[in-house]
Amino acid sequence: MISFRLNGQPQQVDVPGDTPVLWVLRDTLGMTGTKFGCGIAVCGACTVHIDGQQRRACVTPIASVAGQRVTTIEAIATDRVGQAVQDAWVKHDVVQCGYCQSGQVMAAVALLKVKPKPTDADIDAAMSANLCRCGTYVRIHAAVKDAAEALA
């Protein structure tokens, strides 16, 4: 059994320790907001927070999160920064197909938690590892700036 906290609640799962967090979230726990994109940690669709740090759930073994806090898109709005980011996403109509957006939001929240007043270069650097096939990068950038301003 592997124990951790998921979105503030204690969890125990009986799965092999090398099972990626993504598949435990989706298949074992029914948390489908975290998406599978590439399976090799390059697209960012599977981004979650583990003890406050963004990580790619598709390549993170569940055993490595034992005793840690895992936060997914399902709970991000319970956080002040997460709510501001989600509000900005809606305001700027960021989403097109929406597939990458949970990962994008999780990356934006992680950025704003360490850099509450990010520069354009900070935003570009932090968000560049999350791919959007629809190309909504301009709206993503504007939403991150707007969320930062709303939190100031």
TAQUIZI-V50591 format. One record per pair of residues at least 4 apart in sequence whose ideal C-beta (glycine too) atoms are under 7 Angstrom apart, sorted by the first residue. I is the first residue (numbers start at 1). J is the second residue. Records with the same first field share a line. If there is no record, write none. Layout:
BEGIN
I->J, J
END
This chain:
BEGIN
1->12, 14
2->12, 13, 15, 17, 62, 63, 66
3->10, 11, 12, 66, 67
4->11, 65, 66, 67, 68, 70
5->9, 10, 11, 69, 70
6->11, 29, 70
7->71, 72, 74, 75
8->75
11->29
13->24, 28, 62
15->19, 24, 28, 62
17->61, 62, 63
18->61, 63
19->23, 24, 61, 62
20->57, 58, 59, 60, 61
21->25, 48, 57, 60, 62, 65, 70
22->26, 34, 36, 46, 57, 58
23->27
24->28, 29, 62
25->29, 31, 34, 57, 72
26->31, 32, 34
31->72, 74
33->72, 73, 74, 102
34->46, 48, 57, 72, 73, 102
35->45, 46, 99, 102, 103
36->45, 46, 58
37->43, 45, 46, 100
38->42, 43
39->58
40->59
41->56, 58, 59
43->131
44->100, 103, 107, 129, 130, 131
45->99, 100, 103
46->56, 57, 58, 103
47->54, 56, 103, 106, 107, 130
48->55, 57, 70, 71, 72, 106
49->53, 54, 71, 106, 110
50->55, 65, 68, 70
51->68, 69
52->113
54->106, 107, 110
55->60
56->60
60->64, 65
65->70
71->75, 76
73->102, 105, 106
76->82, 86, 105, 106, 109
77->82, 83, 86
78->82
79->83
80->84
81->85, 109, 112, 113, 151
82->86, 109
83->87
84->88, 147, 150, 151
85->89, 105, 108, 109, 112, 147
86->90, 105
87->91
88->92, 143, 146, 147, 150
89->94, 95, 105, 143
91->146
92->139, 142, 143, 146
93->139
94->101, 136, 139, 140, 143
95->101
96->134, 136
97->134
100->104, 130, 131, 132
101->105
102->106
103->107, 130
104->108, 130, 132, 140
105->109
106->110
107->111, 126, 127, 130
108->112, 127, 144, 147
109->113
110->114
111->115, 118, 122, 123, 126, 144
112->116, 147, 148, 151
115->122
116->148, 151
117->148, 152
118->122, 123, 144, 148
120->124
121->125
122->126
123->127, 141, 144, 145
124->128
127->140, 144
132->136, 137, 140
136->140
137->141
138->142
139->143
140->144
141->145
142->146
143->147
144->148
145->149
146->150
147->151
148->152
END
